[in-house]
Amino acid sequence: MPQHEVVMVASECRGIAKVGGLGDVVWDLSQQLAREGVDVAIVLPRYGIIEAQDQPIATFDVPFAGRKISATLTHVESPKGPSLYFIKQRLFFEGEDSTVYVNSASRGRGPFEDDARRFAFFSSAVLIALNTHQNFSTVKTLHLHDWHTGTLALLKETSQRFEELSQRIGTLFTIHNLDYQGIRPLEGRDHGRASSLQAWFPEEYQAIRHHTRFHEAIDPTCQDCFNPMRAGIRFSNQVNTVSPSYATEITMPDDPVRGFAGGRGLQLDLAGLEATGRLSGILNGIDLVENDPQTARPPFHAEDPDLAKHKRAHKKILLDRLRALPTSPFNPDSNHWKDEE
């Protein structure tokens, strides 16, 4: 039986289902932890686009939107490196919702209406799996990534269902991009669909709403809205970002006049964490096992006497690949993309 110490919970992961840099961090960090002897697992939604050969290991009911919805925990066998798990549920992650993220605006719906609902279900399902499956009985740390897991942080700390889990497991929350916060109304439904915190968790909404810390999950600029990003920040033991400079910038207010993007309305929360030593920044890097510049052809490292020449060679290789794409935006005749620059 696996003895997982750390569980990564995220919306994406490189090599499985990836849209941006978040997926790179989840995979690279998990790989490095595994190399250092940490038993780490990754839990993702089982999107329809995923082609992994996973096997079901548990099925359980998830109370959601006034119903009990069956979800399946699946697992991919991994001889080395991080273990990989999925939460599978066709209503949220298959059919028209098979992709990592959904563009609600293209469906005539409100901001984050679909994804907030999907990831709220995912958050609750992950907590139930952590609370009931033997593979997670030794977990010490949950590492949550961006707003998609903010509802998990809220439920872990305010729901009576997860009281024991909250006492047993610590939480680290990583901010990748504060521009997206997943904000949804506290109450109500849109066109009969569950699109608010109350609609997602009607049975325990009042109990959660009366929790002494619930106000920390409310959006600072809209008192009638739930902010998953803020919940992740406020209800986690530690918070970090993808660089030390970003950790400093987000403690300051935005300044549109000079084009400065700071805390995006959450700067007071983040400044408070910084003052108590709970906010830090760790610079993103590359996996030097998979991407060793000294073994590149031609070599690409600071000690290379022909570095400038080899940089040009690699740039040409990259541009050739980009120009070969079916919908390449790169015009070979454009002065901006001349290979010798």
N, C-alpha and C positions, 0 to 999 in steps of 0.2 A: 504494500500500500504506500503511495506517495506520502512524503512528510513535508508538505509545502510550508515554507516560512513566509514567503512574500507572494501576494497575488496582485498582478496588474489588472486593472479593470479599465477598458478603453473602448472607443468606438471603432478604432482601426489599428492595423498592424502590418508592417511591410512584409511582403511575401504571402499574405493571406487576403487582406482587403485594405488597400491604402489609397488615400486621397492626397495627404500632405505630409508635412514634417512630423506631425504627431505620431504617425505610423512608424516612422524611422526611429524615433526615440523609444517607443514601446519595445520594438524588436531589439535594437542595439543595446539598450540598457538591460533588458532581460538576459540577453546573451552574455553580457559582461558579468552580471551577477552570478549566472550559472557557472562561468569559468572560475569565479572566485569561491565556489563551493556553496553558494546559496541555492536552496531548492525553491525555484521561482515558477509560478504558473501565470498564464495569461488567459483572461476570460473576455470573449468578444460576443457580440450578437452573431447568430448564424444566418448571415445574409444569403439570399438566393444566388448571388453571383459567386459565392465561395465554392471552390472545387475540392476542398480537403476531404480526405478519406477518414471521416470521423465516425465514432461508434457511440450509440446511446448508452449511458451508464445510470441514468436516473430520470424518472418522470414525476412531476409534482404539480400541485395546483398553486396558482398565483392569484390572490384576490386583487382584482383590478376592474375599475369602472363598474362596480356593482355586480361583478360576476366572478366565478372561479374559472380561470383560464389555464388549461394544461400547458406546461412547458417541459422541454426535455433538455437535460444537461448531457452534452456529448463530449467526447474526448478523442484526441489524436495521439496515437502512440509515438513517443519520442525517445530514441535510445540515449540521446544526450541533449543538453541544452534545456531551455524552458519547456514545461508541459503546456499544452494548448487545450483549452476548453471553449465550448460554445453554448450559448443559450439559444435553443431552437424553438421558434413559434411562428407558424405561417402567417398569422394575422398581422404581424408587425414587421416581419423580415423577408417575406416572400411575395410573389406576384408583383404588383405595381410598386411595392416597397422593398424590392430585392437589392437595391443599391445601398451604399453606406449612408448617404444623406439624401433627403428628399427636398425638392424645391416646392414648398407649399404655395408660393406666389403663383407658380404656373398652373396650380389647381384651383386658383381663386380663393385661397385660404389665407389666414393670418400668419404673421411671422412665427416661425418655429412650430406651427400648429401640429404638423405631422411628426417631426423629429422629437419634439419635447415629449409627446405621447409615447412614441416608440421607446425612447431611452428611459422614461419613467417606468415603463413595464420592465425593461431590461434591468434597471436598478433594483427593483423589488425582487425580481427573479434571482439575481445574483446573491442578494442577501439571504434568501431562503435556501439557496444551494450551500452557501457558506455555513448556514446555521444547522443544516441537516445532513450533509453528505460527509462521510468519513474521510474522504480525501482532503478536506479542508479543516480537519480537527486540530491541526498543529499550526495553523496560520497565525502569525504575530503582527503582520503589517499588511494593510491594504494600500496599494498605490493607485490613486484615482487620477484620471487625466481629463482636464477641461470640463466644460459645463455639462457634457453628456452624462457625467457621473455625479453631478451635484445633488440630484434627488436621492441617490444612494447615501450620500453623506447626511442629508437631512433625516431620512428614515432611520438610519443607524443610530442617530443620537436622540430622536424624539419619539419613535414608535415603540410601544410596549412590546411588540413582537420581537424586537432585537435588543432588548436590554442586556441580556447576558453577553451577546456578541459585542456590544459596544464596550463593555468592561474588559473583554478579553483581547480585543484587536485594536491596535492603533492605526491611524490614518494619515497618509501623506497625500497631498493634493498638488498636482503640477499644473500651472497655468501655461498654456502654449500660446493662446491668443485671446486677449480680453475683449476684442471687438465683438465676439460672439458670446452671448450670455444666456441664450435660451429662455428669455423672459416670457411668462404666460400668466394669465389671470389667476387669482386665488380661487375664484368661484365662477360657476356658470358652464354652459355648453354652447358650442357653435354648430348650428344646423343639426342638433341632436347628437353631435359627436362629443366624446369626452375630451375636453381641451383645456382643463384647468386642474389645479391641485385637488380641489374638492371632488371633481368628477372622476379623477383617477383613483382616489382613495376615500370613497364616501363613508365607509364604515368607521374609519379612524380619524377622519379629517378634524372633527371637533376636538378630539383629544390632542392631536398634534398642534392644532391652532392654539390650544390653551397651555402648551408647554412654555415654561419660563423663558426659553431662548428662541421661541418661534420668530420673534420680531427680527432676528438676525438673518432670516431667509427672505424677508420682504425687500423688494427693489427700492433703493433709496430715493428714486425719482418718481415712483408710482406706488403708493401705499396699498393699492388693490391688486398688486402683482407679485408673483413668486419669481425669484431670480436664482436659478440653479447654480450659476457661477458663484454668486455670493454665498450660497449655502455650502458649496464645496470649500470655499475659502474660510468661512466662519466656523464650520463644524468639523474641520480636520485638525489634527494635532500639530502638523507642520505643513507649510506651504512653500513650494519653490517654483522658480521660473527657469526658462531655458538659457538665461545668461545673467551674470551679475549686474550688468548695466540695465537690463530690462527690469530686474528686481528693484532697482533704484527709481527708474522712470515711472513705474506704476504707482509709486507712493505719492506722486504729484498730480495735481489736476491737469486736465487737458487745456491746451492753449491753442485754439484754432487760428488765432491771428498769426502766430509764428509756425503753424503747422505741426505742433507738438501733440502727440497722442500719449497721454499719461494713464491714469487709473480708470478712465472710462466710467466715472461715477462711483467707483469703489476705492478711491485713493485713501479715504479715511480708514476704512477697514484694513487696507494693506499697510498703511503707515503705522497703525496700531500693532500689527503683527511684527513689523520691523523693529519697533521699539522694545518688544518683549523677546526678541531673538527667534521668532517663529517664521520669519520670511528669509529666504536665501535664494541665490541664483547660481546655477551650475552651467557652465558654458557647454553648449552642444558641440560634439566632436564627430569624428568618423570612426568606424570600426577598423582598426589597423590590422586585424587578422584578414578581413575580407577585402579591405582597401588599403594595401600597403604601398605607399608611393614609391618606395625604393625598389619594389619588384615590378613597377609599371614598365611598359614598353612604349616609348623610351622612359628612362627613370625620371622621377619628378619629386625631388626633395631639395632642401635648402643647401646641402653640401655638394650638390651636383655642379661641376664647373660649367656645364653646358645648359644650365637651368633655363635661361631665356630662350634658347633655341628649342628646347624640349617643350616649354610652355606653348610656343607657337605651334608645334607639331600636335599637341593635345587639343589646342583650340581648333585646328583645322579638322581633326577627327570629329570633334563635337559638332562643328558647323555642318560637316558632311552628313552626319546622322540626322541633324535637325532638318536640313534641306530635303532629306529623303522621306520625311513624314508626309502622309497623304494631304494634310492641310497645313503645310508648313507656312508660318508667317515670315520666314526669312527669305528675303530676295537676294539672290546671288549677285545682282548688279548694284545693290545698295552700298554706298560708301561706308555706312555704319558697320557693315559686316565683312569688310575686306579682311582676308585671312592674315595679312601681314601686320595688322594693327596690334 
